[in-house]
């Protein structure tokens, strides 16, 4: 399965609680935090919900 690298680039301050919880579930707690995860349908759904705050890169 493909892996993706996600980086938090915008602050979750003043965002809905649901988006903050999604970022926490992805493991992004601080600014510029980076996480490598497998691109499962569940992860991609979470990424879609907060895509305006993160940077996503595909890994080979």
N, C-alpha and C positions, 0 to 999 in steps of 0.2 A: 504494500500500500504506500502511496505517496506520503511524503512528509512536508509540512509547511513550517515556516518560521514566522511567528507573529511578534510584533513589537508595539508597545503602547506609546503613541506619539502625542496624544492629546489628553489633557487631564479629565478625569471623571467627575471633578467638582461641578456642582450645579447640573448634574445629569439625573435622569430618573433612577430610582433605586434598582429597578430591574436591570438596567444597563450596568450598574456598579456590580451587581451580583454576577452577571454574565462575565465581566472581566475577572472577577475573583475566581470563578469556576475555570476560566482559561489559565489561571495562574499568573495573571498580570496585576501585581499589587502596586508597583511604583512606576513612575515615568521612565521611559526608555528600557523597561524590563523586556526581556526577550525570552521566548519559549519555543522549543521545537516540539511539534505534536504531529501525530498521524492525521491525515485528512479523511476522517470518517464523516459520514453524513451528519452526525450529531455535532461534531466540532465545526463543520462548515456552516451549519445553521446558526451556531453561536457567533461565528465570525461575521456572518451576514448582518446580524442584529447590531453589532458595534463597529462595523467597517469604517465609519466616519471618524473613529478614534484610534484605529490601529493601522499598521503597515504589514502587509502579508507578502511573503516571498516563498516561491516554490523551491524545494531542495531536490537535487537529482537523486 
